[in-house]
Amino acid sequence: MLAIQMVDLKRQYAHIKQEVDTAIQNVINNTAFINGPDVNAFAVELAQYLGVKHVIPCANGTDALQIALMALGLKPGDEVITPSFTYIATVEVVALLGLQPIFVDVDMDTMTMNIDSLKAAVTPKTKAIIPVHLYGQSAHMEPLLAIAKEHQIPVVEDNAQAIGGTYTFSDGTTKMNGSMGTIGCTSFFPSKNLGCYGDGGAIFTNDDALADELKMIANHGQKVRYYHERVGCNSRLDTIQAAVLRIKLKHLDRYNNSRRAAADFYDAAFSNHPNIKTPFRAAYSKHVFHQYTIQLHQVDRDALIQFLADHKIPSMIYYPVSSHEQKMLAAFGGANFKLPTTDALNQCVLSLPIHSELSDEELSFITQTVLNGIKAQQ
């Protein structure tokens, strides 16, 4: 059995090696390394896949979030509602722009934004809401969008972990994650379900005027070269990464189905275990399992992590310290927010290896080792 990885990009590459190598060599042959034809082609293909009008590629997922907030014309001190239980980039861009993060709690089951907590957080100063589709599961978008519409607040979806997943509304309508809000953002970090071989990101919208603004901000604030209409930034997806992503986009549904199959295996192995809560799958969400994250109860998590490591099985805590407790956000009053579910999750979540290449032999070894590690504590 090969060494187990949290994400095995080497094995994934082996299946698409010829396609990827040819695509990269074509870029090198053409020497169009910046804004080459693959960048626009990828934007068009991803827009078709997501069912959105516009995809604006950019340098990374953090830039995508920052550019989205810049395009909304928010002013310093404006409030932006976000969960604290997320990767720091979601909140970092809020602080970077001088906006005020307002942290809300998450659901214990879905680990995404709690709707009641959101309702209580809305004020006249609220100028944006950032739901996070965490670990591959959709935030509960229907009630969230209703609240946003009632108060005329734009919604920026952080879809860095759930591309290819879907959300089903109560009327049966299904939409892709990232396509429902005012703006959607994603990351193509190598370990993502759709990852490139470096850094990359993208922004989505169905608003023509907003798309023009997003493109302009990402390109030094210019529509016409050397004529800069506003302060922007330099955020580009390079052509080699776009070429890789064009190949991997064709395989994304297969990758996600493989992740779901691995999750099914884990679920069956841990079913009804008194100390393990398997990931909740909301009826409205088609989970894509960017992470397979269990909740441990009456288990010494650190000891289990070490037990797994002793058997050469990696595991990770996403996230050991929530955003509102990070030192970098102390000046924004992060410590003043009381988020009991977020605090509880910090203490009990553990993510196990999951990717598109996991074999049944590996899954069997991982699950049995987890069970043995917990039994050894009893």
N, C-alpha and C positions, 0 to 999 in steps of 0.2 A: 504494500500500500504506500502511495506517495505521501510526502509530508502534507499534513492538512493545513490549509490556509484560510484565513477569514474570507478572502476573495482570491480566487486563483486565476489571475489574468494570463498567466503563461499557458495554461491549458486551454483557456478560451481562445487565445490567439492562434494556437495550433490548428483549430478548426477553420479559421478564416485567413490563414497565413498567406495563401496565394493571392486572394482578393486584396488584402491589406498591402502586401508588398508591391503589387502592381499599382495600386492607387497612389502610394507614396512615391514610387519611382516616376510615375507620370507627373506629379507635382515638381519633382526635382528636374525632370527633363524640360518642363515648361518654364521653370524658374519664376513662376507667379506665386511667390511665397506669401504675399500680403494681398488680401482681397482678390485672390484668384477665383476662377470660375467655380471651383468646388464649394466655396463659401456661399455664394448665392444659390447654387443648386441644392445644397443642404438646407438652407433656409426655406426654400420652396417645398422640399420633400417633407421637412418636419412640420411645416404649416399644414400640409395636406394630411399628415398622420394625426395631428392634434385637432384638426377641424377649426383652425383659426385663420384669420385673414393675413396676419403679419407675424413673422418671426425675425427678430433682430439678433444675430449672433454677437457675442461679446467675449471678453477675455476670461471670465470666470463667473461663478455663481454669486459671489459677493458683489462684484461690479454690477451684475444684473439687478440685484436688489437696490443698490445705491442709485443707479441710473433711473430705475422705476420711480423711486421717491423723488428724485430731482425733477422728473418730468411732470409730477403732480403739482409742482409749484408750491410746495410747503414752505412755511416760514419758521425760523428758529423759535422754539418754544411750543410749536404745534404738537399735539399729542398723537402718538401712534400706538395702537393697541397690538400687543404681540404676546404669545405665550412665552413664559420664561424657560419652559422645558423644551429647548431646541438648541441646535448648534449656535455658537456665539455670533456668527455672521449675520443672522437674522436681526439681532439687536444692535450689533456693532455699527451697521450703516445708519441706523436711527440716531445713535449718539454722535457719529461722525458728522452728520449734517446739522447738528445742534437742535435736533428734535427731542421731544420728551417721550421716552418709552413708558408705556403704561402696561404693566405686566398682569396677565390674567392666568388663572389656573387651567388645568387640563382635566379631562375625564380619566378616572382610574382605569377604565376598560380600554378605550381607544388611544389614550395618551395624546389626544389632540385637543384643541381649544374647547373649553367648556362654555356652552352657550349661555348659561345663567351668569357665569363670571363675566362674559363679554357684555351682556346686557347691563350689568351693574357698573361697568367701567366706562360706558359711553357718556361723554359730556359735550357741551357746545364746543370745546376745544379739540375734540377728536377729529382728525383730518385724514386718517388712514387706518385700515385694519389689515394686519398681516397674519392670515391663517397659515399654519405649517402642516403639510401633508407628511406626517412623521413616520419614519421607518417603512414607508411604502403604503400607508393607509390614508385615505382621504379624510380631511377635516369635514365636519358636518356642514356642508356648504349651503343647503337649502335654508335653514333658519338663519344662518350667518348672513347670507345675501339679503334676506328679508330685513334684518336689522340694519344692514348697511343702506339698503334702499330707503327705508323709513327715515333715516337720518341724513341721507345723501352723502354717504361716506364712501370714498373709493376703496376697493379691496385689491390688495397685492398678494397673490398666492405665492408662497414659498414652496415650490415644487421640486426642490433639489433632490428629494429622496423618493419620489413617487411617479416618475415619468412612465407613461404607459398604463397607469392605473386609471380607473374610471369612477365616476360618481353617478348614482341613479337617483333622480328626483321622484317625488311621490306620484307624479303623473306618468311615470315610466320612462321619461326622457333620460338618456344617458349621455354624459359629456366627459371628455378627457380631463384629467387633472391638469391644472394650469390654464384651462380655457374658459373658466367660469367667471373669474373676477375681472376687474378693470384692466389689470395687468397680471401676467403670470411670469415667473422667473424659474430658471433651473440652472443646475451645475452639471458639467461633463467631467468632473474630477474622475480619474481613472477607475476608482472603485464603485462609481455609480452604476445603476442598472444600464444606462446608456453613457458609457465613459469613453473619453478619448485617451491618447497616450501622452498627455501633458495636462495643461489647464484649459478650460473652456467653459462657456456659459451661453445662455440665450434668454431673450425676453419675448413674451408673446402678448398680442393684443388684437382686438377686433375693431379698435377705434383708429380710423385713418389719420386723424390729426395727431393723436397721441403717438402713433407709429412714427410719424415724421419727426416729432419732438425727441423720441427715444433714439432714433438714428442720428439726429443732429448732436445730441449730448454725447453719445458714444464716439463721435467723430470730431472731437475738439470744439463742439458747439458750432459747427459749420455745415451748411447745405451746399454752398459753392466753395470750392477750394480757396483758401486764404481770406475768406470773408466770414468772420466769426460773429454770430448773432448773440451768443450767450456763453457763459462759462460752462465748459463741458469737461470731458476727459478723453483719454486715449485708450479705448477698450475694444480690441479686435480679436476675433477667432482666427488664428492663422490657418493658411490653406491646407497644410499637412493634416492638422487636427480635423478640419472639415472633411477632408477626404476619408480619414479613418471613420468618422462619425457617419458618413453616408453608407459605408459598408455595414457598420454595426446597427444602424437604424433598421436595416432590412431584417436583422435577426432579433430585434428587441422583443417582439412578442414571444418568440421561442425562449429567449433568456428569462423573461418573466414567468412563463409557464413552468420552466425548469425550477425556478425559485419557489413557485407555489407547490410543486411536487415535493421538494425538499421540506417545505414547511408542513405539508401533510404528513410526511414521515415523522417529523419531530412531534407533531400534535398527537399522532397515534401512540408514539412511544411514551409520552408524558401524560396521556389521558388519565384524568381523575387522580393524579398524584397529589397527595395532600399538601406538599410543600412547593409545588410548581403551578403557576398560572400561565397557561400558554397564551399567545397573542390572540386578542379578541378580533373577530372579523365582523365588522359592522355590515348589516344587510345592504346598506347603501353604497358600500365601498368594495371595489374589486382590488384587493390588496396585492401589491407587487413585491413585498418582502425585500426591501432594500436591506433591512436588518430582520433577523428573527430574534425577538427580544422577549425573554420570559421574565416573570416576576417571581422572586423567591420569598418564601415565608418560613420563618423559624429555621433558617439556614444561615450558616456563617459564610457569607458570600466570598470574602477574601480567601478563606480556606478552600472553598470550592474552586475558585480561580487558580489557586496554586496546585490543587489536585489535578485539574485539567492540564495545566502547564507541565506538570511532572510526567503526564502521559502524552506530551507534545501536541496538545489541543489548545489553540488560541481562543481567547474570549475577550470581550471588551465591555466596559461600562459606558453607555451613551445615555445620560451624561452625569458624571459624578458631582459636578457643581453647576447648579442652574444659573441662568443669566443674571437674575436679580441679585444673586449673592457674589457675583464676580467683582473683584476689586476695581476693575476698569469702569464699572458703572456706579460706584459709590456716590459720585457727585450728582448722579441723576436720581438719588433716593431709592436705589434698588432694595436696600435692606428694610425699607418701610413697608414693602409689600408682603402680605401674609398669604401664602399659597400652600395650604396643607397637603393637597394631593401631589403637587410638584415635589415637595419635600419628602413625602413618603416614597415616591418613585425613585428619587435619588438614591435611596437606601436599599432598594430591592431589585432594580432591573439588571439584567445580564444578557448580553447579545452573544449568540453562538455562531459558528461559521455558517454562512449561506452564500451560495453563488450558483451559477448555471452549470457548473461541471461536477458538482458533488455526486459521488456514487453511493449506491445503497450500502456498500461495505463501509465506506467512511461514515455515513449517517448512523449506521448500526453501532460502530465503534464509539462515535461521539455520544450518542444517547445512552448507551450502556455505561460509559464512563461517568457521565453526569449522574446517573442513578446510583452508581457505585460510590461516587464522591459524597452524595447526600446521605446514603446509608451508612457510610463510614463515620458520620458525625452523630449518629443516633445510638 
